[in-house]
Amino acid sequence: MVAMLISALVPALLSAVEQAEETRRELPMPPIAYGLIALGTAFVLLMITVAFRSVGKRH
């Protein structure tokens, strides 16, 4: 049963991989830019968290 399932899935997976390789797209910006945007976003969120750190102590 498992062998039949695997033998049916392997050609389908190989076909999907071949089609994916043919329709490759270029990224709109360099990969490092995505990392810098993520780090910048995390830093801004950290600063917002630090800014509101003492709000709970006032009340």
MDAnalysis code that builds the backbone (N, CA, C; Angstrom):
import MDAnalysis as mda
import numpy as np

u = mda.Universe.empty(177, n_residues=59, atom_resindex=np.repeat(np.arange(59), 3), trajectory=True)
u.add_TopologyAttr("name", ["N", "CA", "C"] * 59)
u.add_TopologyAttr("resid", np.arange(1, 60))
u.add_TopologyAttr("resname", ["MET", "VAL", "ALA", "MET", "LEU", "ILE", "SER", "ALA", "LEU", "VAL", "PRO", "ALA", "LEU", "LEU", "SER", "ALA", "VAL", "GLU", "GLN", "ALA", "GLU", "GLU", "THR", "ARG", "ARG", "GLU", "LEU", "PRO", "MET", "PRO", "PRO", "ILE", "ALA", "TYR", "GLY", "LEU", "ILE", "ALA", "LEU", "GLY", "THR", "ALA", "PHE", "VAL", "LEU", "LEU", "MET", "ILE", "THR", "VAL", "ALA", "PHE", "ARG", "SER", "VAL", "GLY", "LYS", "ARG", "HIS"])
u.atoms.positions = np.array([
    [0.827, -1.190, 0.000],
    [0.000, 0.000, 0.000],
    [0.874, 1.258, 0.000],
    [1.858, 1.279, 0.885],
    [2.745, 2.437, 0.970],
    [3.578, 2.561, -0.299],
    [4.034, 1.460, -0.823],
    [4.849, 1.488, -2.038],
    [4.036, 2.039, -3.212],
    [2.773, 1.698, -3.279],
    [1.916, 2.209, -4.353],
    [1.720, 3.721, -4.197],
    [1.553, 4.154, -2.969],
    [1.362, 5.575, -2.716],
    [2.625, 6.356, -3.090],
    [3.774, 5.836, -2.692],
    [5.041, 6.501, -3.005],
    [5.275, 6.519, -4.512],
    [4.999, 5.396, -5.183],
    [5.231, 5.344, -6.631],
    [4.279, 6.279, -7.374],
    [3.146, 6.608, -6.794],
    [2.227, 7.552, -7.430],
    [2.638, 8.992, -7.131],
    [3.218, 9.245, -5.969],
    [3.557, 10.607, -5.576],
    [4.873, 11.107, -6.171],
    [5.841, 10.225, -6.334],
    [7.164, 10.640, -6.798],
    [7.108, 11.323, -8.170],
    [6.465, 10.769, -9.165],
    [6.409, 11.481, -10.456],
    [5.697, 12.828, -10.354],
    [4.657, 12.904, -9.543],
    [3.941, 14.167, -9.377],
    [4.839, 15.204, -8.711],
    [5.604, 14.798, -7.725],
    [6.509, 15.718, -7.046],
    [7.626, 16.180, -7.981],
    [8.166, 15.273, -8.745],
    [9.221, 15.635, -9.698],
    [8.700, 16.607, -10.746],
    [7.496, 16.384, -11.206],
    [6.889, 17.283, -12.178],
    [6.682, 18.669, -11.571],
    [6.240, 18.729, -10.327],
    [6.028, 20.015, -9.657],
    [7.347, 20.756, -9.474],
    [8.400, 20.032, -9.150],
    [9.712, 20.660, -8.970],
    [10.211, 21.217, -10.296],
    [10.057, 20.484, -11.373],
    [10.500, 20.957, -12.683],
    [9.746, 22.211, -13.103],
    [8.451, 22.234, -12.860],
    [7.668, 23.417, -13.213],
    [8.067, 24.605, -12.357],
    [8.365, 24.382, -11.092],
    [8.764, 25.467, -10.199],
    [10.093, 26.060, -10.638],
    [10.999, 25.228, -11.109],
    [12.292, 25.727, -11.572],
    [12.139, 26.572, -12.834],
    [11.173, 26.237, -13.666],
    [10.975, 26.978, -14.910],
    [10.338, 28.339, -14.666],
    [9.556, 28.478, -13.615],
    [8.830, 29.724, -13.365],
    [9.448, 30.512, -12.217],
    [10.754, 30.512, -12.130],
    [11.455, 31.234, -11.075],
    [11.358, 32.734, -11.326],
    [11.143, 33.489, -10.237],
    [11.050, 34.940, -10.339],
    [12.208, 35.588, -9.598],
    [12.556, 36.769, -10.044],
    [13.590, 37.537, -9.365],
    [12.962, 38.280, -8.200],
    [13.716, 38.444, -7.126],
    [13.237, 39.224, -5.994],
    [13.269, 40.700, -6.356],
    [12.327, 41.491, -5.821],
    [12.316, 42.915, -6.158],
    [13.459, 43.705, -5.524],
    [14.116, 43.135, -4.510],
    [15.270, 43.785, -3.893],
    [16.236, 42.705, -3.426],
    [17.460, 43.079, -3.113],
    [18.439, 42.074, -2.690],
    [18.000, 41.367, -1.400],
    [18.379, 40.120, -1.223],
    [17.969, 39.367, -0.027],
    [18.384, 40.030, 1.287],
    [19.521, 40.707, 1.297],
    [19.974, 41.356, 2.532],
    [18.997, 42.449, 2.954],
    [18.315, 43.066, 2.005],
    [17.347, 44.118, 2.323],
    [16.183, 43.567, 3.142],
    [15.755, 42.355, 2.861],
    [14.678, 41.755, 3.645],
    [15.111, 41.563, 5.096],
    [16.338, 41.136, 5.294],
    [16.853, 40.975, 6.648],
    [16.970, 42.297, 7.378],
    [17.437, 43.329, 6.670],
    [17.558, 44.646, 7.294],
    [16.194, 45.224, 7.649],
    [15.215, 45.015, 6.803],
    [13.854, 45.476, 7.107],
    [13.313, 44.751, 8.331],
    [13.540, 43.449, 8.414],
    [13.072, 42.680, 9.571],
    [13.759, 43.143, 10.847],
    [15.075, 43.365, 10.791],
    [15.797, 43.846, 11.974],
    [15.330, 45.240, 12.371],
    [15.100, 46.103, 11.400],
    [14.611, 47.448, 11.681],
    [13.238, 47.425, 12.328],
    [12.365, 46.572, 11.829],
    [11.026, 46.437, 12.405],
    [11.105, 45.926, 13.830],
    [11.942, 44.931, 14.075],
    [12.094, 44.390, 15.425],
    [12.646, 45.455, 16.370],
    [13.582, 46.272, 15.889],
    [14.160, 47.323, 16.720],
    [13.111, 48.381, 17.070],
    [12.296, 48.777, 16.096],
    [11.239, 49.762, 16.355],
    [10.246, 49.216, 17.375],
    [9.859, 47.959, 17.239],
    [8.934, 47.357, 18.206],
    [9.566, 47.274, 19.586],
    [10.850, 47.009, 19.657],
    [11.547, 46.982, 20.941],
    [11.535, 48.364, 21.581],
    [11.781, 49.399, 20.792],
    [11.778, 50.760, 21.330],
    [10.394, 51.165, 21.817],
    [9.346, 50.752, 21.125],
    [7.980, 51.027, 21.579],
    [7.729, 50.328, 22.911],
    [8.182, 49.088, 23.037],
    [8.020, 48.346, 24.287],
    [8.759, 49.029, 25.429],
    [9.975, 49.476, 25.181],
    [10.763, 50.151, 26.219],
    [10.111, 51.478, 26.597],
    [9.529, 52.192, 25.641],
    [8.906, 53.481, 25.913],
    [7.714, 53.331, 26.857],
    [7.001, 52.237, 26.782],
    [5.821, 52.026, 27.620],
    [6.122, 51.175, 28.850],
    [7.377, 50.974, 29.172],
    [7.760, 50.093, 30.261],
    [7.268, 50.599, 31.611],
    [7.299, 51.891, 31.849],
    [6.949, 52.412, 33.165],
    [5.487, 52.831, 33.290],
    [4.681, 52.658, 32.276],
    [3.280, 53.069, 32.322],
    [2.522, 52.315, 33.406],
    [2.776, 51.063, 33.590],
    [2.077, 50.266, 34.598],
    [2.435, 50.659, 36.023],
    [3.585, 51.239, 36.231],
    [4.013, 51.609, 37.579],
    [3.348, 52.917, 38.043],
    [2.838, 53.713, 37.143],
    [2.245, 55.002, 37.501],
    [0.877, 54.854, 38.157],
    [0.177, 53.787, 37.878],
    [-1.188, 53.659, 38.383],
    [-1.281, 52.691, 39.514],
])
